Amino acid sequence: MEFLEAVTFAPADDIIRMLETVLDEDYAGLPIWARNLAYRLACLQRPNDSSLLREAAADLFNHGPDWDRIAAELRKRADAAEE
C-alpha cells in the first residue's frame, strides 16, 4: 500500500528516479504490475517526453506479448513527439 500511495502522488521526476535506481540494482526486483503503474503515471505526467515513452515501451516489450500493442502505441507517440 505504501508503494501505491507514494507513486500515485509522486511527480514524474521522482518516479523516473525510483525506476532507474530500482531497476539498476535488480532488474527483476520490482514486480511488473508496479513497473507498469509507475511508467503509466510518469507518462501521463509527461505525455510528450519521447525518451520516457520509449523507455516505457521497451519495458513493456520485455515482458511478453500481452502488452506489445500498447508498447507499439507508445513508440508511435514518441515518434510523433519528436516531429
Beta strands, then each sheet from edge to edge (+ up, - down):
end
